[in-house]
Amino acid sequence: MRRLLLSTLVLAAAAACGPGSSNVEVDWTFEGVSCADAQVATIQVDIAGEVLQPNQFSCADASLGADLGTYFAGTYQITITGLDALGTVTHQIIQSVVVGSGRRETFAIDVPRVAPTSTASANITWTFNGQGCAAANVDHVTIMVDPDSTGAGGINAGTVACSTMGTEGAFVEPLTPGPHSFAILGLRTLSDGAHLLYRTHHPPNYFFQAGLITDVVVSAESPP
């Protein structure tokens, strides 16, 4: 789908295009590429002084933009935020747009990555006995940071879909600079709850540099 139309828009504007109002569309990219290529899972749109319902769109449903409805002519401040599969803000821009009195206005906005910080990020990809998500029958993955040498314990970084828009992995951030190890739990959700099918037995260790992304490959095997 090229654009997603908001189901409800609450703002001081006309319900349909009329004199002095325009239908506003936003086409977005992230660092010059699509949300999928930028690993942006969710796009949040906010307009100062207005209420958008909903104001979040999945990349799968609105990969190239959204129709924001009808606005009176004037200047509006729009904020577009890109979040990864873990809900971490990875891209953001605040930009003023000038809406005229035509019937339709389209704004192409490229959203930059947020400025590097003193923390680091991990771009994790995973396999299960050497297989991908579908072949391994895994639908969700729990990510553990800094487990012990057997893969037990560590900090729970969250549970995400095993495959998101064809990507079998996830970003983990923020991480302190230095070495970190990782383990995953491969889960299958059934009617009685989540079942553990795979776990990491030998957590890989990687070094992380502030402001940089380190690619991490984690494998999981059948328990115990």
C-alpha angles and dihedrals in degrees: 000000000000098000136004120225117220111242093212130019120187112193142112096274139104119282090229134018110284139146110327095009137097139193106245125214127180122203112196139197130174116226087338097306137088122278090253093053090046090050091240108153099178132030119204120197123195129176118197111249094009135093118224118194109219103016097174128074131183117237089235092058100037106023096156105026149298141262104237098191132240126335136178116247111278145087120300131185111224126190120199117191127186119206128190126228090278093053095253117145108244102160134028142163135177112203137166117229127192114220116204131198098263124114095256136021123188122192122193109207126183111203117212126216114262114264116276114261137195089277131080136224136222122216101202127195122180146198134189115220084335093306134115126244098272096045091047092047091234120146102171136031129203113208121213122193121208100000120171122271091277094053095255126130124359132129116315106232093184143271120274139173111283091230123027116186089333095312114120100201144041145228119257117198155201101031126168114245114265135052123340134172128210140206132179137204116214110214136191117200115220133169092275095048141274117336123204109233102161140015136181113260098179111034113210118231123219136179119237129206122203113260093013136102119232119203111229128191116200126183129196130199136196115286146285 
